[in-house]
Amino acid sequence: MFRITLVILILMPFISSAQKADIQGHRGARGMMPENTIPAFKYALDHGVTTLELDVVITKDKQVVVSHEPWMSPEICLTPEGAEFKDDKKYNIYAMTYEEVKGFDCGYLNSTRFPQQQKLHVSKPLLSDVIKEVEKHIKSYTQYEVDYNIEIKSSREGDSKFHPEIEEFSDLVYQTIDQYLPMNRIVIQSFDFRVLQYWHEKYPQVRLAALVENTRSIRTNLANVGFKPYIYSPYFKLLSKSKVKELHNLGIKVIPWTVNKENEMKELLGWGIDGIITDYPNIASELGLTLPLKETSGKK
């Protein structure tokens, strides 16, 4: 009995933290399934995520495609002929139609970084198809709603080369989402603070997350954003307990990326973070770190 009591006391900080943790499946569940694909998002749903994290780019014919890079990555993609290639910017998605994009196999060339990742013959999906398939899976199987944390992949150097101007890019994404989902289930995130500033002005009802990978102070980064975002989302190794407290004192949620190890998850949750972005939602699920799930409402 003493041992059981002791175990409960040791785990209590993690149990209480787990009740507040938003578990976000990074690119779906990159550690287990090909990234940013429909199978990856379904896997994440089946392992209790409360948010699906994904990236979007734009094609030549103005389609919103789920992809981390605005080009075909030789690390994960094969040509329509099934061949490997080396030039990582040779196939610029913004210069390709979606018909051309979907001819590439971006699931079977398994990355050595993720040895558990299942090999599948899959292509980069449209954002609209991801939403439709996820919502269908929710209604048919998991029976709980998730949020979508959508990263707009842009940079000043990429303007009109790898993506449209920020205004057009953002409007295309908004219009696609608006056909299928209520905006209270959406977070827009970006390293490009121009994106956040545009959404803050034009779509103020949408929650925004500032992605951070620099070593500048929190105050400096927030000054560069120009307003207080809903979420501050840094690389997890840039965080400390005092920084989490500083952000919470400002009324900003803290959700770091990309947290993949059990001990890292536990330590960060002990600091009081609001969630984690992880390639392995299955690990977070096994630890019981997820928020209470929201039953489906059936409303757009």
N, C-alpha and C positions, 0 to 999 in steps of 0.2 A: 504493500500500500504506500509506503514511504517513497519508493522508487517512482511509482505512478504519479504521485503528487509532485515530486521534484521535476519530472519530465513536463508536466502541465505548466508548472511555474516558469520553467525555462522557455517554453514555447509561447507563453502568453503574449509577449511583445510582438511576436510575428503574427499570431492569430489576430490580434487587434489591428495591426497594420494591414493585414490581408483584407480586412473588411472595407478598406478604403482604396485599394489598389486597382487602377485601370490597367489591365493587361492588354497590350497592343501587339498583335501579330505582325512583325516586321516583314514587309513585302509578302504578307500572308503568313508563311511559316518557312522561311528560307532554309532553315537548318534541316528540314525534313522533306520539303517539296520544292520543285522548281519555282524560283521567285516570281512574284507578281503574276501568277497564273491562277485560273479558276480552281484547280485542284488544291493549290496552296491555301486559298481563302476558305475553302470548304474544310480542309484539315484544321485550320485555325478555329473555325466555328465549332468543330467537333471537340476541340480541346479547351473550350470555355473562355475564349478571348472576349473582352467587352468592347474592343475597338479593332478594326482592320486598318492597318497602316499600308499605304500604297503610294505609288508615284505616277504622274501622268505627263505625257508629251503630246505633241500635235503632228499630224501627218500633212502631206502636201494638199490633200483634199479635205483638210480641216476636221479630221476625225480625232477624238480624244482617246489616246491609247495608253494602256497601263504599262509603263516601262520605266526602269530606273535611269537609264541613259537615253538621250535623244538620238542615239545611234544604236546599231546592232553591236552588242558586245561579243568579241571573239571568245571570251571566257565562258559564255553560256549558250551561244547561238551557232547553228549550222546554216549554211545557205540552202535555198530550195532544192539544190542538187545533193544535199547531204554532206557538203564539204566544209572543212574547217578553213578559217581565214585568219590573218594576222592584224591587218590595219583596223584599229578599233573605231575609226571615224569614217571609214570608207562608205558604209551604208548609213547615210544620214536620214533618219526617219522623217524629218521635215521636208526632205526632197523626194519622199516616196509616197505612193498612195497606200491606203490600208490594204488593198488587194496584194500589193507587193510585200508589205510588212508581214502579213499572215502566212506568207509562203515560207518564212524562216522557222526552223525548229529551235525553240529556245527552252527546251526542257530535257533533252536527251544527253547533251554534252555535260556530264556531271562535273561540277567544280570540286577540285580536291580539297577546297576549304571546308566543304560540308559533306564528309564521307557518308553520313546517314541519309543524305538527300536521295529520294527516289527518282529514278530515271523515267521520264515520260515524254512521249512525242506530243508537244503542245506548242502553240504559238502565242505571241503577245495578244491579249484580248483588248477589245474596246472597253472603255469605262462603263458604257451602257450595258454591255453584256455581263460584266462583272456584277454590277448592281442587280440585274435581273436574276442571275443565277444565285447570288447570295441570298436575295430576298425569297426566292423559291425554296432554297435549302432551309432557310429559317422557318418558313411556314410548314414545310413537309417533315422536317427532322428536329432541329434544335429547339424551336419554339421560343426563342428569345431574341430580342432586337440588339443589334450592335451599332456603334457609331462608326463612321468612316473618317479616318485621318488621312487627308489627301495632300501629298506634297506636289507643289508646282515646281518643276525642274526648269530653272531659268538662270541666266546670268547676263550681265551687260555685254560680255564678249559673244554671247550666243544670240543676241537680238537679231532677228531677220536672217539668221544663218542656220541655227539649230531649232529655233522656235519663233513664233510671231512676237510682235511687241507685247509688253505686259498686259495692256488693256484688252487686246483681242484674245490673247491666251486665257486670261482670267474669265472673260465673258463666255468663251466657248465651254470652259469647265463648268461655270455656273449654270448655263443653259442646259447642259447635259444632265447635271445633278437634279435640276429643278423639274425635270420630266418624271423623276422616279421617287424622290425622297424629300421629306421635310428638312429644312435647313437646320433644325435643332438636333439633327443626328450627324451633322457635318463639322469637321474641323479642317481648316486650310492651314498648311504649314509650308514654310519655305526658308531657305538660307538667304534668299534674295529679298531683302526687306522692302524693296519696291513693290513686290507682290502684296505683302501685308498692308502696306500703306494704301494701295489701290482698293483692296477689299474692305479695309476699315472705312474708307470714304464712300464707296459705292454700295457695298453689301454689309452694313454695320451689324446686321442680325447674325452674321456667321462668326463663330468662334475662331480665333487665330492663334497659331503657335509659332514662336520664333525659334528656328533651328540655329544652334550655335556650335561652332567647332573652333573658335578662337580663344585666346587667353586674355582678352580684354575684360575689364571689370563688368559686373552686371549693370552698373549704372551707365557705363559707356555704351554697352550694347542696347540698352533700353532707350538711351538718348538717340541712338542711330535709328531705332525703330520709329521713334517719334510719338509713341503712345504706349500704354500698358497692354501687352497682349494677354490673352486668356491663359496661355501656357508658355513657359520658358522651357525649351527642350534642348539641353546641351549634351554633348558627348559625356557619358557617365563619369569618365575619369577626370573631368573638369569640375566635378561637384565636390562639395564638402557639406558637413552637417550645418556649418554656419551659413553657407550660401543658400541652403534650402530654407533656413530660418529667415534670412534676409528677403528672399523672394516671397515667402508666405506673409511676411510683415507688409509687403507691398500689395498683397491680395492677388498674387499670381501663382498658378499651379505649376508644379515642377514634374516633368515627365522626361527622363533622360533616355538616350539611345547609346548603343545597342547592347543590352544587358543579357548575357547568355549563360552565366554560371550561377549555380545555386547560391554559393556564398556571397556573390556580388548582389544578387537579388535581395537576400536577407539583410545585408548590411545597409543597402540603400533604403529599404523599407523601414529599417530601424531609425533612419534619419528623418522619416516622415514624408518621403516623396509621395506624390499623388498617383503614380503609375510608372510602368516601365514599357519600353519598346524592346521586343526580343525576337530573335530568330527561332527561339524554342519555346513557344507557348505551352508545349506539352510539359516542360519542366516546371513552369509557373503553375500549371494546372495540378501537377502531382504534389506541389507544395501547398496547394490550397490558398493561393495568393490573390484570387480574383474577386472583383466586386460582386455583390448580389446581382443576379441576372435580371434583366427587364423583360417581362413577358410581352409578346407581340401585341400591338394595339390595332393593327390592321389599317392605320391611317397613313396617308401620304404626308 
